[in-house]
């Protein structure tokens, strides 16, 4: 007996599989993720459109056009794969550090909110890590395990209330403060606490690491408001860097917090799905249309950066008002990126000037200290930053803590 294929069933199964595949891709994108599977979907969908058009007209010309379209799409798909796996200049930061997915800075908040609900987090406006958990922080340069306490901080368990006769400092910031790129005992809050206790006799200093990877000044202020309900600390240090400009450009300010308890970022460009799916599209966006990786064209950069800096300054005013009301000292530390140290320029110079001169907030810009550090002068600045990830390594955080401890001792722990 000859084996006969049931083409009708195969077509049905193929259609069901494609619908399932398409739904999975769209669900990924709803949560801000695209990958090579999204690329496959994009090109197969374009071919499906061409096929349906050819079936609609049923002429020899339509069939020939289908053949041309199919051949062209195969050629473009192979070119897309070559750009994806053969070149790195069109990778996003996450992709360059080993992520399988393109992650949209605009849509990823949906995935984060979903995770927080699964944790049972009540206040969704609060950006923290998963409480009482461990997470593998991995890039192409390093792999470290981050351990989080019951508050979702990379910190030991915090006593409630805080110990008496202890000068407690709350360290706020993003991934640099959380200590991405270093083990838990080499973050700048830990190292700064150690140095301060070594140099003070009558005072015990406790620096609480409240840095959260992906945070920004708006999220940081929300964290302080929440902690003030339970804890009474003497100083708050807010770490700022140039990534805060981009974060606020994408996320906006306080308007991100909705009345329903959700978080909503600004909308990305309408073509972002194609950007996440196709490297050929990225070539067009960057090399032809001259958008940068923030999706800004040259004439838009200055205007959007100025708006973001205004948002940062607004948060600094709120911090200072809260400090006056709750009687804690507010300090700002500006940490330079590898690019800023190499180019001897600070993207947050105007923020530094405004905070120091207009708000009279103590500000430490680490740029000069990094440039003139003996290790950097001897071996170069690349020795204290990871080459692809761009966070500080343990040596970089050590420089940071030495400069900050010296600054705080001059300012006075009171």
Secondary structure, DSSP 8 states (H G I E B T S, - for coil): ------HHHHHHHHHHHHHHHHHHHHHHHHTTEE-HHHHHHHHHHHHHHHHHHHHHH-SHHHHHHHHHHHHHHHHHHHHHHHHHHH--TT--HHHHTT-SSEE-TTTHHHHHHHHHHHHT-S-TTS----TT-EEEEE-SS-EEEEE--TTSSSS----SS--TTEEEEEEE-SHHHHTTTS-GGGSHHHHHHHHHHHH-SS-EEEEEE---TT--HHHHHHHHHHHTTT---SEEEEEE-THHHHHHHHH-SGGGB-TTS-B------TTHHHHHH-HHHHHIIIIIS-B-TTS-BHHHHHHHHHHHHHHHHHHHHHHHHHHHHHT-EEEEEE---HHHHHHT--TTHHHHHIIIIIS--EEEE-HHHHHT-HHHHHH-GGGGB-TTT-SB-HHHHHHHHHHHHHHHHHH---
